[in-house]
């Protein structure tokens, strides 16, 4: 194949872009109304339920301080580098994830599709968690909060309420509290009744969650029927998402001014209350002092790495999507530092709040901190409600707290759904003028897919989705992103693009650090975690219950679907594009940026020629030799 023929192929690609992807009657993409809209939207997305709900239960599951240490290490080895890549790609191209990868290296188009699929799967169960917050919020409109007491029909005889226990003892110190009842000592002696033993105690908030709200079945096999209060909660959560997204990115930009800041006020108040409770220091000690033996377990590092992807909202397309609505010359370096450090500190602070409460609960239940509750996704819905119930005017604080949780969740859900919508609009530009219809269709489908989560056994399905759909796919996608930028596109081009947008020239040390981290350290760390986690795979457990083989198989399916988009996209591109080229030339062509990649840069670069062309081509990546540390020079 001659060079002339290859240039002709490139010219035809450019023409097709102009005539098909950007027709004149297509509405333009929206933009943030201001820089702080983007910053707060990203901060609200990154600082979400992943910090306040997911981070504490993973800490609890993985030995407290050991997980905290592993998490902080993963933030700097994986989180910050991938975060920088995603914001840069989105802002530079002004594309969502699917178009970003189809333009920067067409053969890796499947990476963008994998992101969209992952975002879809996570948004299904994530909105169920948001539905839980609405359930608690509505149920907080009571003078007495139901999770404080054990006298309800849904409570078992093992239920323990320290409020009722101390009220019983206050009447007479010899009284006996058992079977949810206060007995005088004489009657208790005749009936051979003693105080409920420490090992049998189940906290009232835990029974409220499992028996009243979830109606939790004993096993995954006993899936049960849909619980209508949860169905309504899930529907309400989707209605809020739809209404917020109907007007586009500018509307959600204004909303986040409130949703991204209010939660911090509530967290600070809860922290002050938590540290004043008796026993709180035991919980914080468990949280802050690492058990170094736990660091030898690959599960700790796997969960820490996945939590970084989850809490930073990377590898799911959300950050690329939000950055794509930025102005071209936005200083994203500051954004990366503010959002990244802010996200990490919020996670660590949320952990302090939760574990101060767990220390108090451990003292009340006469158990060690790691035995207080059954580890799982519901941990935060046990510790936090117990805390707010102990505050003056508990009903008011419960309302404020669960409203805060709702805001934290809805921020992140905006990004996930916006990723899906942006995928639709980027693939089918004419649908932008029919956004309300698209929003209703997407939300309706995701709502229907989430209905099984409202059943009695839905909590087991949610645990499976959280383990698999939000697990390995994130790591594989993150590894793919690093590979594409470092070895296909080239770090030289990447640094030049970053400089073109921000006018920032890193010093030799910072540049070397970025190159070494993105090209070697981050990929090696992710690769090792993936390999060792597959080798040491263990079936999912919910508390002491082991999810059956078929349940884990469902989870594997959820993990494989987004991951498979990457090799399928590779094969599809090789088999359908430029069939007149040899296999090697086709591969060479499909690993080069297309005209689309630099279109946004050309439109925002007044220093270029009159027609923005260089040597007759709009995209310098087509004519300039690639950096020596890029594989696309082959």
C-alpha positions as MATLAB code, in Angstrom:
seq = 'XXXXXXXXXXXXXXXXXXXXXXXXXXXXXXXXXXXXXXXXXXXXXXXXXXXXXXXXXXXXXXXXXXXXXXXXXXXXXXXXXXXXXXXXXXXXXXXXXXXXXXXXXXXXXXXXXXXXXXXXXXXXXXXXXXXXXXXXXXXXXXXXXXXXXXXXXXXXXXXXXXXXXXXXXXXXXXXXXXXXXXXXXXXXXXXXXXXXXXXXXXXXXXXXXXXXXXXXXXXXXXXXXXXXXXXXXXXXXXXXXXXXXXXXXXXXXXXXXXXXXXXXXXXXXXXXXXXXXXXXXXXXXXXXXXXXXXXXXXXXXXXXXXXXXXXXXXXXXXXXXXXXXXXXXXXXXXXXXXXXXXXXXXXXXXXXXXXXXXXXXXXXXXXXXXXXXXXXXXXXXXXXXXXXXXXXXXXXXXXXXXXXXXXXXXXXXXXXXXXXXXXXXXXXXXXXXXXXXXXXXXXXXXXXXXXXXXXXXXXXXXXXXXXXXXXXXXXXXXXXXXXXXXXXXXXXXXXXXXXXXXXXXXXXXXXXXXXXXXXXXXXXXXXXXXXXXXXXXXXXXXXXXXXXXXXXXXXXXXXXXXXXXXXXXXXXXXXXXXXXXXXXXXXXXXXXXXXXXXXXXXXXXXXXXXXXXXXXXXXXXXXXXXXXXXXXXX';
ca = [
       0.000    0.000    0.000;
       1.461    3.354   -1.023;
       1.608    6.399    1.197;
      -0.638    8.179   -1.304;
      -3.336    5.562   -0.935;
      -3.187    5.773    2.855;
      -3.571    9.570    2.665;
      -6.557    9.103    0.396;
      -8.130    6.834    3.023;
      -7.540    9.527    5.656;
      -9.115   12.164    3.427;
     -12.196   10.000    2.938;
     -12.441    9.554    6.733;
     -12.309   13.328    7.153;
     -15.034   13.831    4.571;
     -17.290   11.271    6.231;
     -16.860   13.043    9.554;
     -17.892   16.328    8.036;
     -20.932   15.008    6.233;
     -22.274   12.391    8.629;
     -21.274   13.150   12.202;
     -21.878   16.899   12.211;
     -24.874   17.739   10.023;
     -25.831   21.382    9.986;
     -29.242   20.881   11.551;
     -27.880   19.144   14.653;
     -28.099   21.165   17.889;
     -24.716   22.017   19.401;
     -23.480   20.393   22.589;
     -24.141   22.282   25.774;
     -21.446   23.770   28.000;
     -21.114   24.541   31.679;
     -22.276   28.061   32.452;
     -19.173   28.626   34.573;
     -15.982   26.982   35.771;
     -17.365   26.343   39.236;
     -20.309   24.447   37.733;
     -17.880   21.842   36.429;
     -15.758   21.788   39.569;
     -18.738   21.310   41.867;
     -20.382   18.791   39.536;
     -17.213   16.677   39.494;
     -16.752   17.089   43.233;
     -20.379   16.138   43.793;
     -19.982   13.121   41.509;
     -16.731   11.973   43.075;
     -17.888   12.753   46.616;
     -20.977   10.598   46.708;
     -22.422    7.544   48.387;
     -19.175    5.795   47.486;
     -17.480    7.849   50.197;
     -20.157    7.901   52.876;
     -21.780    4.509   52.241;
     -19.338    2.206   50.416;
     -15.981    3.279   51.844;
     -16.913    2.641   55.519;
     -18.291   -0.848   54.890;
     -15.196   -1.830   52.907;
     -13.072   -0.528   55.794;
     -15.143   -2.599   58.190;
     -14.856   -5.675   55.987;
     -11.087   -5.338   55.491;
      -9.766   -4.584   58.938;
     -10.197   -0.835   59.316;
      -6.796    0.865   59.319;
      -5.260   -1.650   56.908;
      -7.802   -0.749   54.258;
      -7.352    2.986   54.883;
      -3.609    2.676   54.247;
      -4.145    0.591   51.103;
      -6.748    3.074   49.861;
      -4.486    6.119   50.269;
      -1.682    4.325   48.402;
      -4.058    3.390   45.566;
      -5.285    6.997   45.301;
      -1.830    8.199   44.316;
      -0.721    5.159   42.302;
      -3.945    4.713   40.316;
      -6.657    7.246   41.094;
      -4.949   10.548   40.372;
      -3.187    9.419   37.142;
      -6.334    7.909   35.595;
      -8.371   10.901   36.764;
      -5.957   13.232   34.946;
      -6.195   11.136   31.777;
      -9.991   11.177   31.758;
     -10.416   14.903   32.337;
      -7.815   15.642   29.673;
      -9.406   13.355   27.069;
     -12.903   14.683   27.695;
     -11.980   18.365   27.689;
      -9.613   18.125   24.706;
     -12.037   16.285   22.427;
     -15.417   17.543   23.728;
     -16.676   13.972   23.321;
     -18.260   11.422   25.628;
     -16.421    8.133   26.285;
     -17.576    6.253   23.176;
     -16.461    8.991   20.767;
     -13.268    9.724   22.699;
     -11.817    6.289   22.082;
     -13.167    5.927   18.552;
     -11.323    9.148   17.672;
      -8.085    8.828   19.640;
      -7.474    5.210   18.568;
     -10.396    3.695   16.608;
      -9.320    0.124   17.282;
      -9.974    0.741   20.991;
     -13.482    2.057   20.417;
     -14.714   -0.774   22.636;
     -13.187    0.868   25.722;
     -15.749    3.658   25.458;
     -18.557    1.153   25.018;
     -17.296   -0.758   28.066;
     -17.550    2.457   30.085;
     -21.124    3.072   28.984;
     -22.142   -0.515   29.800;
     -20.490   -0.272   33.228;
     -22.219    3.047   33.897;
     -25.552    1.463   32.983;
     -25.070   -1.530   35.293;
     -23.911    0.589   38.219;
     -26.714    3.137   37.769;
     -29.277    0.322   38.068;
     -28.318   -0.674   41.600;
     -26.946    2.705   42.668;
     -30.391    4.225   42.299;
     -31.743    1.495   44.555;
     -29.407    2.758   47.283;
     -30.741    6.260   46.632;
     -34.226    4.768   46.964;
     -33.238    3.473   50.398;
     -32.323    7.007   51.468;
     -35.756    8.219   50.339;
     -37.412    5.391   52.302;
     -35.584    6.420   55.479;
     -36.243   10.098   54.776;
     -40.010    9.607   54.519;
     -40.057    7.319   57.560;
     -38.258    9.989   59.589;
     -41.434   12.090   59.715;
     -42.261   10.563   63.110;
     -41.914   11.787   66.652;
     -40.276    8.448   67.538;
     -37.864    6.976   64.989;
     -38.749    3.330   64.387;
     -35.145    2.091   64.342;
     -34.669    3.190   67.962;
     -36.988    0.588   69.452;
     -37.724   -3.136   69.534;
     -41.469   -3.138   70.160;
     -42.551   -3.380   66.506;
     -44.037   -6.441   64.849;
     -41.006   -6.863   62.592;
     -38.584   -7.123   65.528;
     -37.309  -10.471   66.799;
     -36.803  -11.531   70.397;
     -33.057  -10.958   69.956;
     -33.576   -7.284   69.180;
     -31.669   -4.989   71.515;
     -32.481   -1.313   71.986;
     -30.156    0.440   74.406;
     -32.814    3.160   74.748;
     -35.329    0.621   76.072;
     -32.612   -1.236   78.003;
     -31.542    1.860   79.941;
     -35.172    2.898   80.454;
     -35.794   -0.534   81.972;
     -32.777   -0.301   84.275;
     -33.703    3.262   85.227;
     -36.966    1.990   86.741;
     -35.063   -0.458   88.894;
     -31.457   -1.523   88.494;
     -32.431   -5.146   89.186;
     -34.911   -5.265   86.310;
     -34.248   -7.697   83.460;
     -34.498   -6.751   79.768;
     -35.101   -9.660   77.406;
     -37.500  -10.710   74.662;
     -38.037   -6.985   73.964;
     -39.667   -6.663   77.400;
     -38.716   -5.198   80.787;
     -39.319   -7.662   83.667;
     -39.038   -7.031   87.385;
     -36.451   -9.191   89.095;
     -38.964  -11.335   91.025;
     -40.993  -12.330   87.963;
     -37.823  -12.881   85.948;
     -36.461  -15.226   88.613;
     -39.681  -17.264   88.686;
     -39.734  -17.560   84.894;
     -35.962  -18.147   84.740;
     -35.458  -15.064   82.541;
     -32.109  -13.293   82.389;
     -30.766  -10.307   80.450;
     -30.248  -11.061   76.770;
     -26.698  -12.319   76.299;
     -24.149  -10.175   74.519;
     -23.621  -12.680   71.699;
     -27.350  -12.803   70.892;
     -27.937   -9.063   70.723;
     -28.997   -7.633   67.354;
     -29.238   -3.866   67.260;
     -32.610   -2.260   66.588;
     -31.301   -0.330   63.522;
     -30.051   -3.582   61.981;
     -33.426   -5.265   62.395;
     -35.176   -2.200   60.988;
     -33.022   -2.377   57.863;
     -33.219   -6.127   57.294;
     -36.731   -6.924   58.467;
     -38.759   -3.766   57.939;
     -37.307   -2.036   54.890;
     -35.680   -4.888   52.949;
     -37.813   -7.786   54.178;
     -34.581   -9.708   53.696;
     -34.938  -13.400   52.913;
     -32.646  -15.998   54.469;
     -31.093  -17.059   51.164;
     -30.625  -15.877   47.584;
     -32.681  -18.858   46.387;
     -35.679  -17.633   48.379;
     -35.952  -14.507   46.240;
     -39.510  -13.630   47.257;
     -41.729  -10.976   45.694;
     -41.437   -7.267   44.984;
     -41.829   -5.023   48.028;
     -44.027   -2.131   46.972;
     -42.603    0.480   49.362;
     -39.200   -0.148   47.772;
     -40.698   -0.068   44.270;
     -42.165    3.363   45.021;
     -38.844    4.526   46.493;
     -36.963    3.380   43.393;
     -39.500    5.060   41.109;
     -39.257    8.316   43.078;
     -35.464    8.274   42.770;
     -35.698    7.887   38.988;
     -38.273   10.676   38.738;
     -35.852   13.063   40.474;
     -33.045   12.038   38.101;
     -35.266   12.578   35.055;
     -36.489   16.003   36.173;
     -32.945   17.149   36.916;
     -31.549   16.025   33.565;
     -34.379   17.144   31.290;
     -32.937   20.598   30.685;
     -29.420   19.378   30.099;
     -26.008   19.991   31.591;
     -26.679   23.638   32.492;
     -29.544   22.682   34.793;
     -27.575   19.998   36.633;
     -24.720   22.514   36.852;
     -26.881   24.892   38.865;
     -28.281   22.100   41.026;
     -24.839   20.980   42.209;
     -24.115   24.309   43.900;
     -26.365   23.054   46.677;
     -26.030   19.271   46.382;
     -22.212   19.321   46.511;
     -21.845   21.565   49.567;
     -24.721   20.800   51.955;
     -23.529   17.240   52.824;
     -20.331   18.562   54.391;
     -22.304   20.574   56.931;
     -24.191   17.478   58.071;
     -21.055   15.308   58.182;
     -19.278   17.803   60.436;
     -22.250   17.891   62.824;
     -22.417   14.076   62.925;
     -18.681   13.893   63.553;
     -18.937   16.269   66.516;
     -21.761   14.154   67.918;
     -19.937   10.900   67.242;
     -16.706   11.769   69.041;
     -18.645   12.828   72.146;
     -20.225    9.371   72.519;
     -18.791    6.918   75.011;
     -16.729    4.229   73.280;
     -16.126    6.266   70.127;
     -12.357    6.135   70.637;
     -12.432    2.337   70.299;
     -14.066    2.640   66.910;
     -11.646    5.296   65.708;
      -8.692    3.216   66.937;
      -9.944    0.268   64.859;
     -10.284    2.616   61.898;
      -6.955    4.425   62.127;
      -4.512    1.782   63.387;
      -3.720   -0.745   60.638;
      -3.394   -4.477   61.156;
      -0.369   -5.023   58.929;
      -1.186   -8.717   58.566;
      -4.316   -7.743   56.629;
      -2.118   -5.974   54.071;
      -0.883   -9.405   52.989;
      -4.392  -10.252   51.723;
      -4.989   -9.487   48.035;
      -8.693   -8.838   48.748;
      -7.752   -5.725   50.736;
      -5.767   -4.271   47.830;
      -8.392   -5.293   45.279;
     -11.173   -3.619   47.259;
      -9.004   -0.528   47.803;
      -8.216   -0.204   44.086;
     -11.845   -0.715   43.063;
     -12.997    1.777   45.693;
     -10.649    4.388   44.208;
     -12.288    3.907   40.794;
     -15.724    3.924   42.420;
     -15.274    7.004   44.605;
     -13.380    8.998   41.947;
     -16.081    7.993   39.433;
     -13.419    7.024   36.903;
     -13.571    4.222   34.313;
     -17.330    4.652   34.197;
     -17.322    7.499   31.706;
     -18.801   10.103   34.055;
     -15.707   12.260   34.367;
     -14.975   12.129   30.635;
     -18.574   13.149   29.997;
     -18.505   16.085   32.408;
     -15.096   17.274   31.147;
     -16.396   17.156   27.569;
     -18.705   20.088   28.405;
     -15.768   22.238   29.560;
     -14.352   25.200   27.740;
     -11.221   24.147   25.878;
      -8.810   26.281   27.920;
     -10.182   25.383   31.360;
      -7.329   24.802   33.832;
      -8.037   21.165   34.577;
      -4.776   20.686   36.526;
      -6.277   22.608   39.447;
      -9.502   20.651   39.055;
      -7.650   17.322   39.287;
      -5.902   18.353   42.499;
      -8.963   19.911   44.160;
     -11.363   17.106   43.258;
      -8.897   14.263   43.847;
      -7.666   15.440   47.239;
     -11.171   16.530   48.244;
     -12.583   13.120   47.380;
      -9.924   11.264   49.356;
     -10.295   13.481   52.429;
     -14.084   13.126   52.328;
     -13.762    9.334   52.318;
     -11.358    9.407   55.257;
     -13.560   11.842   57.180;
     -16.699    9.783   56.508;
     -14.878    6.767   57.900;
     -14.153    8.647   61.117;
     -17.832    9.524   61.471;
     -18.993    5.929   60.945;
     -16.397    4.267   63.161;
     -16.970    6.675   66.030;
     -20.585    5.456   65.939;
     -19.520    1.814   65.664;
     -17.311    2.224   68.736;
     -20.304    3.452   70.703;
     -22.501    0.621   69.385;
     -19.823   -1.919   70.320;
     -19.876   -0.656   73.898;
     -23.674   -0.806   74.074;
     -23.865   -4.310   72.588;
     -20.865   -5.504   74.597;
     -19.065   -6.681   71.460;
     -15.776   -5.880   69.762;
     -15.935   -3.279   66.986;
     -15.496   -5.866   64.224;
     -18.484   -7.867   65.547;
     -21.022   -5.074   65.992;
     -22.971   -5.591   62.767;
     -22.985   -7.910   59.797;
     -20.579   -6.493   57.231;
     -22.209   -5.519   53.973;
     -23.688   -2.750   51.889;
     -26.181   -1.926   54.644;
     -23.546   -0.960   57.225;
     -23.995    2.792   56.798;
     -27.772    2.341   57.112;
     -27.180    0.852   60.560;
     -24.458    3.064   62.015;
     -25.697    6.446   60.765;
     -29.366    6.017   61.786;
     -28.248    4.891   65.230;
     -26.177    8.055   65.523;
     -28.858   10.536   64.484;
     -31.346    8.844   66.815;
     -29.138    9.888   69.744;
     -29.126   13.578   68.904;
     -31.432   16.219   70.388;
     -34.488   16.701   68.178;
     -33.646   13.371   66.526;
     -36.424   13.609   63.947;
     -35.012   16.843   62.540;
     -31.496   15.438   62.314;
     -32.754   12.237   60.724;
     -34.541   14.247   58.042;
     -31.459   16.374   57.372;
     -29.127   13.385   57.328;
     -31.102   11.251   54.909;
     -31.704   14.269   52.729;
     -27.915   14.655   52.698;
     -27.441   11.000   51.706;
     -29.971   11.473   48.945;
     -28.077   14.506   47.623;
     -24.773   12.635   47.719;
     -26.238    9.786   45.733;
     -28.148   11.827   43.200;
     -25.022   13.813   42.259;
     -23.196   10.652   41.223;
     -26.283    9.272   39.516;
     -26.447   12.398   37.359;
     -22.991   11.576   35.985;
     -23.793    7.915   35.308;
     -27.022    8.665   33.443;
     -25.476   11.659   31.658;
     -22.794    9.264   30.386;
     -25.465    7.045   28.851;
     -27.313   10.026   27.370;
     -24.114   11.510   25.946;
     -23.376    8.159   24.323;
     -26.770    8.248   22.606;
     -26.358   11.872   21.518;
     -22.798   11.373   20.257;
     -23.769    8.284   18.270;
     -27.032    9.758   17.004;
     -26.577   13.572   16.965;
     -30.101   14.304   15.709;
     -31.555   12.919   18.967;
     -30.195   15.956   20.856;
     -33.276   17.898   19.809;
     -35.438   15.192   21.417;
     -33.648   14.968   24.725;
     -36.786   14.657   26.933;
     -37.899   11.568   25.002;
     -34.445    9.992   25.228;
     -34.207   10.729   28.961;
     -37.595    9.115   29.657;
     -36.747    6.028   27.591;
     -33.335    5.510   29.209;
     -34.657    6.070   32.742;
     -37.664    3.820   32.099;
     -35.491    0.933   30.926;
     -33.092    1.274   33.860;
     -36.005    1.465   36.313;
     -37.501   -1.773   34.986;
     -34.117   -3.499   35.157;
     -33.806   -2.401   38.790;
     -37.138   -3.842   39.944;
     -35.652   -7.231   41.017;
     -33.610   -5.310   43.590;
     -36.842   -4.453   45.419;
     -37.652   -8.113   46.143;
     -36.963   -9.901   49.436;
     -33.788  -11.393   48.001;
     -32.897   -8.220   46.144;
     -30.191   -7.335   48.656;
     -28.224  -10.418   47.566;
     -28.500   -9.372   43.924;
     -27.372   -5.872   44.883;
     -24.318   -7.330   46.655;
     -23.526   -9.378   43.537;
     -23.796   -6.306   41.311;
     -21.652   -4.230   43.663;
     -18.952   -6.928   43.717;
     -18.866   -7.781   40.021;
     -20.390   -4.955   37.953;
     -18.449   -2.311   39.906;
     -15.360   -4.471   40.367;
     -13.146   -6.035   37.741;
     -14.624   -4.052   34.811;
     -13.334   -0.821   36.364;
      -9.831   -2.239   36.715;
      -9.755   -3.603   33.157;
     -11.104   -0.348   31.715;
      -8.602    1.686   33.725;
      -5.747   -0.515   32.510;
      -6.960   -0.100   28.928;
      -7.080    3.691   29.286;
      -3.510    3.790   30.528;
      -2.339    1.539   27.693;
      -4.058    3.600   24.996;
      -2.623    6.915   26.204;
       0.845    5.684   27.176;
       1.616    3.292   24.346;
      -0.781    3.976   21.467;
      -1.400    7.712   21.477;
       1.883    8.517   23.195;
       2.746   10.481   26.313;
       4.474   13.130   24.202;
       1.256   13.975   22.384;
      -0.681   13.762   25.628;
       1.589   16.272   27.374;
       1.423   18.574   24.341;
      -2.388   18.429   24.393;
      -2.396   19.231   28.101;
      -0.113   22.217   27.509;
      -2.256   23.447   24.605;
      -5.333   23.551   26.864;
      -3.805   24.833   30.103;
      -0.599   26.559   28.981;
       1.087   24.541   31.739;
       4.615   23.260   31.206;
       5.594   20.819   33.963;
       9.125   20.861   35.299;
      11.484   18.003   34.542;
      10.732   16.218   37.822;
       6.940   16.434   37.491;
       7.086   15.404   33.841;
       9.272   12.398   34.685;
       6.954   11.468   37.544;
       3.904   11.552   35.263;
       5.651    9.493   32.589;
       6.870    6.834   35.021;
       3.541    6.636   36.870;
       1.277    6.472   33.815;
       3.542    4.277   31.682;
       4.774    1.786   34.295;
       3.650    2.028   37.919;
      -0.123    2.401   37.444;
      -0.465   -0.329   34.757;
       1.723   -2.758   36.718;
      -0.208   -2.205   39.957;
      -3.595   -2.693   38.275;
      -2.333   -5.713   36.329;
      -0.972   -7.406   39.456;
      -4.176   -6.785   41.411;
      -6.254   -8.238   38.570;
      -4.025  -11.290   38.211;
      -3.799  -12.078   41.918;
      -7.515  -11.468   42.510;
      -8.387  -13.943   39.753;
      -5.915  -16.506   41.109;
      -7.211  -16.111   44.676;
     -10.883  -15.804   43.752;
     -13.368  -16.701   46.474;
     -17.177  -16.826   46.177;
     -18.984  -13.746   47.435;
     -20.131  -13.777   51.058;
     -22.827  -11.621   52.631;
     -22.039  -11.778   56.320;
     -21.614  -15.506   56.931;
     -23.854  -16.495   54.021;
     -22.010  -17.692   50.922;
     -23.674  -16.698   47.645;
     -24.420  -19.910   45.664;
     -22.461  -20.824   42.550;
     -25.224  -19.710   40.190;
     -25.343  -16.322   41.935;
     -21.624  -15.836   41.416;
     -22.106  -16.947   37.798;
     -24.603  -14.105   37.329;
     -21.978  -11.776   38.728;
     -19.308  -13.092   36.369;
     -21.700  -12.429   33.508;
     -22.135   -8.832   34.645;
     -18.357   -8.425   34.770;
     -17.694  -10.079   31.414;
     -20.276   -8.095   29.405;
     -18.555   -4.678   29.699;
     -15.061   -6.179   29.530;
     -15.919   -8.137   26.370;
     -16.788   -4.882   24.584;
     -13.050   -4.131   24.366;
     -11.922   -7.226   22.378;
     -15.174   -7.269   20.376;
     -14.575   -3.651   19.369;
     -10.992   -4.513   18.407;
     -12.070   -7.417   16.192;
     -14.977   -5.469   14.684;
     -12.761   -2.575   13.662;
     -10.140   -4.880   12.158;
     -12.734   -6.848   10.194;
     -14.896   -3.993    8.913;
     -12.634   -0.968    8.419;
     -10.293   -0.336    5.462;
     -10.570   -3.800    3.987;
      -8.361   -2.782    1.056;
      -5.371   -2.390    3.397;
      -3.156   -5.215    4.573;
      -3.657   -6.456    8.135;
      -0.564   -4.624    9.407;
      -1.461   -1.386    7.597;
      -5.021   -1.633    8.889;
      -3.717   -2.010   12.447;
      -1.350    0.916   11.919;
      -4.158    3.092   10.592;
      -6.626    2.164   13.342;
      -4.169    3.048   16.121;
      -3.823    6.637   14.874;
      -6.062    9.544   15.903;
      -8.789   10.497   13.463;
      -9.679   13.980   12.248;
     -12.389   14.152   14.911;
      -9.893   13.947   17.773;
      -8.345   17.346   17.103;
     -11.466   19.097   15.772;
     -12.237   20.778   19.106;
      -8.608   21.854   19.525;
      -8.551   23.317   16.007;
     -11.720   25.299   16.675;
     -10.188   26.753   19.850;
      -6.649   27.463   18.627;
      -6.377   30.922   17.024;
      -2.622   30.466   16.518;
      -3.150   27.991   13.696;
      -3.376   28.903   10.012;
      -6.420   30.460    8.366;
      -7.998   27.079    7.696;
      -6.381   25.420   10.715;
      -4.451   23.068    8.449;
      -0.901   21.785    8.697;
       0.745   20.439    5.556;
      -2.671   20.039    3.969;
      -4.133   18.029    6.869;
      -6.316   19.242    9.705;
      -4.833   16.793   12.222;
      -1.096   17.161   12.921;
      -1.136   13.673   14.454;
      -1.522   12.406   10.879;
       1.593   14.186    9.621;
       3.937   14.683   12.572;
       6.081   11.702   13.613;
       4.737   10.216   16.845;
       6.863   10.303   20.015;
       9.478    7.570   20.272;
       7.719    6.158   23.350;
       4.495    5.499   21.440;
       3.714    2.232   19.666;
       1.899    4.042   16.860;
       5.242    4.720   15.143;
       5.251    1.124   13.901;
];
